[in-house]
Structure formats: C-alpha cells, structure tokens
Amino acid sequence: MGLFGFGKKKDKKEAEPVEPVDEDKVAAEEANAIAKAQSAETVLAEPSREYEGRGEERGPWDVNDDNVPDYDDYLDLGAYYLPFLQGIELRIKANRATRQVLGSTITYGASSLEIEAFAAPKTMGLWDDVRADLLEANKNASETEGVFGTELKLPVSVKGGKTVETRIVAVDGPRWMLRGIFSGKAAVDPDSPETEALNKFFADIVVERGDEPLAPRDLIPMHPPVAPAERKAAKAAAAAAEGQDGGKEHFKDIPDNKPKGPLSQDQTTEVKTTLARGPMFSEVR
C-alpha cells in the first residue's frame, strides 16, 4: 500500500480534490510523441529498393495480370506489346548475322527509351543482381530512387568524345525483367513532359514471357513488329483453320538461335527504322 501513498489518512487540506487530469491533453501529447517517433523512423529508414506498384495499379504489366490493360491495339514485338504514343519513332535492334530482333528503342522529342525483356528465375527477381553487376563494372554508375524504385544513373561515352547521361530502370515480373534505358531529357530532367510521357509509356508495356524454357538473363524471343490489324487477321485465320485461338501464332516463325548471355551491349547489332505499320503508328514520322 505504502508504495502508492495510500497508507496514511489525509487531513482536510490533503483531502481536497486534486486538479483533474486533462485527458485530451494527455492523449494529444501521446499522439505527438507517436507521430515524432514515426517521422524519425521514416527519415532513418533505407529507401525502398522494390517497385511495389507493378501488376496492381501500374505496370509494366504481365499478360496474365488481373488488371492488365486492353492491349489489342498495341504493337506486338513478341516479348512485349508497345502502347501507342503520338509522335514517337520506333527503331528495332537486330543481330547483324542472324537478323534476330534483340530490342527496340523509342525516340520522343529530345529523349529516347531503349527496351529489352529478359527471362528471370521463378522464385526471385533479377534487377537487384543486375544492378549490382552494373555498379561493379561501371565506377561512374550510381543508385538513385525514382519512379520505378531503385534506378541507376550511368554516364556513357559516345562517338566524338561526348558523354551521355542515362537513367537505367528495370521492373521484375513473373519470370521476367523489363529493362529501360532512358537518355536525353528523360534521363536528367524529372519534371520534363518528355520524362513523364516516356515513364508512362514504359509503365504501360505488356510483357509476354511465354512458356519456353529460358535461362535467367536470356533475352525473351522477339520478332519484327506486328501491327494490331495484322495480328487480328492472323488470329482469326488461325482460329478458322485450326478451330482454336492460339493467340501467338507468329511464335512458330521465331528462329531457335536466341541471343544468350548477360545483359551487355557486345552483340553485333544494326538499327532498322520501322515506319507506319497500320493504324497503331500512323502518326510516326
């Protein structure tokens, strides 16, 4: 009893009512203390290295995502479907010897976006390891937090002795990783309309990994662009001929000699310009 001061009788003066506790004030002080603690935790916490939006509210998307957008009017490149963006130019990167398509580059204003899709392990993402390899191989590379999680800033030397700043992003999906290399304004000015447009373009891409066995870091097989009208006509013809809808009939024409190896630029490539391919890219100049 003595521990809490209730062992002695109080005199009249002591028996007078004690000033009541202001419960609202106490609650406010506790709330402020909690808010300060949470604020401190937020400041001290390491930046998130995981892009959490894919497949829920934003892409890049997988063809099997519940919320995947309608990509019927996208341009089909085999590994992924590209959305429409008025005023872009599309270039296709291919192996000079085999003519196998390796990737694509979108040019928009003074900016560009190079896009490649890679196979990834079933149980884990690929971007953390790839990013670590790039950092180790390029002493001028640095990490930064961006729209798509942890991104890389990488200066690249080009012909003429100039240095171009690039922004490398990647998003892990189900057994795939989609990588984008931004250059121009989209790499250095986060407030540029070109940056906003190409960020949205990358986020709207729909990836089709396919069921073919591929080693991690292999490029997912691609093919020359197929416009929506061509794809729909081929789909209807195949359905009529075989009595079924395969959805990717043009995969049968993909060569078996797929490019292999890590994510490097040592493939011998050439750039081919794809002009208007039906209504999808009718605005391309």
Residue pairs with C-beta under 8 A, 6 or more apart in sequence:
1 7
47 145
47 150
48 145
48 149
48 150
49 128
49 149
49 150
50 149
51 148
51 149
51 171
51 172
52 149
54 60
54 61
54 171
54 172
54 173
55 61
55 62
55 65
55 66
55 67
55 173
56 67
57 67
58 203
59 69
59 171
59 203
59 204
59 205
59 206
60 80
60 171
60 173
60 178
60 202
60 203
60 204
60 205
60 206
60 207
61 67
61 68
61 69
61 173
61 204
61 205
61 206
61 207
62 68
62 173
62 174
62 176
62 206
62 207
62 208
62 209
63 71
63 206
63 207
63 208
64 174
68 206
69 83
69 204
69 206
71 81
71 83
71 206
72 228
72 232
73 84
73 228
73 279
73 280
74 81
74 82
74 83
74 84
74 206
74 228
74 280
75 81
75 82
75 84
75 90
75 225
75 226
75 227
75 228
75 277
75 280
75 281
76 225
76 226
76 227
76 228
76 231
76 250
77 92
77 101
77 104
77 222
77 223
77 224
77 225
77 226
78 101
78 208
78 220
78 221
78 222
78 223
78 250
78 251
78 254
79 117
79 207
79 208
79 209
79 219
79 220
79 221
79 222
80 115
80 117
80 178
80 205
80 206
80 207
80 208
80 220
81 205
81 206
81 207
81 208
82 90
82 104
82 106
82 115
82 201
82 205
83 201
83 204
83 205
84 280
84 281
85 106
85 108
85 197
85 201
86 283
87 108
87 109
87 283
87 284
87 285
88 106
88 107
88 108
88 201
88 281
88 284
89 106
89 107
89 108
89 273
89 284
89 285
90 104
90 105
90 106
90 107
90 225
90 273
90 274
90 281
90 284
91 104
91 105
91 107
91 271
91 272
91 273
91 274
92 101
92 103
92 104
92 224
92 225
92 271
92 272
92 273
92 274
93 101
93 102
93 103
93 104
93 105
93 114
93 269
93 270
93 271
94 100
94 101
94 102
94 269
94 270
94 272
95 102
95 259
95 267
95 268
95 269
96 268
96 269
96 270
97 268
98 255
98 257
100 222
100 255
100 257
100 258
100 259
101 222
101 223
101 224
102 116
102 219
102 222
102 259
102 267
102 269
103 114
103 115
103 116
103 219
103 222
104 114
104 115
105 112
105 113
105 114
105 115
105 271
106 112
106 113
106 115
106 198
106 201
108 186
108 194
108 197
108 198
108 201
109 184
109 185
109 194
110 184
110 185
110 194
111 182
111 183
111 184
111 185
111 186
111 187
111 192
111 194
111 195
111 198
112 182
112 183
112 184
112 186
113 180
113 181
113 182
113 183
113 186
113 198
113 201
113 202
114 180
114 181
114 183
115 178
115 179
115 180
115 202
115 205
116 178
116 179
116 219
116 263
117 176
117 177
117 178
117 179
117 207
117 209
117 219
117 220
117 222
118 126
118 176
118 177
118 178
118 179
118 216
118 217
118 218
118 219
118 220
118 263
119 175
119 176
119 209
119 214
119 215
119 216
119 217
119 218
119 219
119 220
120 126
120 172
120 173
120 175
120 176
120 177
120 216
121 175
121 216
122 175
125 172
125 177
126 170
126 172
126 177
126 216
126 217
127 149
127 150
127 170
127 171
127 172
127 177
130 170
130 177
130 179
130 217
130 263
131 143
131 150
131 152
131 170
133 262
133 263
134 141
134 152
134 154
134 168
135 141
135 142
135 143
135 152
138 154
140 154
140 155
141 152
141 153
141 154
142 152
142 153
142 154
143 150
143 151
143 152
143 153
144 150
144 151
144 152
144 153
145 151
146 167
146 169
146 190
147 169
147 199
147 203
148 169
148 170
148 171
148 180
148 199
148 202
148 203
149 169
149 171
151 167
151 168
151 169
152 167
152 168
152 169
153 165
153 166
153 167
153 168
153 187
154 165
154 166
154 167
154 168
155 163
155 164
155 165
155 166
156 163
156 164
156 165
156 166
156 183
157 163
157 164
158 164
164 183
164 187
165 183
165 187
165 188
166 181
166 182
166 183
166 187
167 181
167 182
167 183
167 186
167 187
167 188
168 179
168 180
168 181
168 182
169 179
169 180
169 182
169 202
170 177
170 178
170 179
170 180
171 177
171 178
173 207
173 209
174 209
175 209
176 207
176 209
176 220
178 202
178 205
178 207
179 263
180 202
182 195
182 198
184 194
185 192
185 194
185 195
186 192
186 194
186 195
186 198
186 199
189 195
207 220
208 220
208 248
209 220
210 220
210 221
210 248
210 251
212 221
214 220
214 258
215 260
217 261
217 262
217 263
218 258
218 259
218 260
218 261
219 258
219 259
219 260
221 251
221 254
221 258
222 254
223 250
223 251
223 253
223 254
224 274
225 274
225 277
226 234
226 250
226 277
227 277
227 278
227 279
227 280
227 281
228 278
228 279
228 280
229 278
229 279
230 277
230 278
231 250
234 249
234 250
235 245
235 246
235 247
235 249
238 244
238 245
238 246
238 249
239 245
259 267
274 281
274 284
275 281
275 284
276 282
276 284
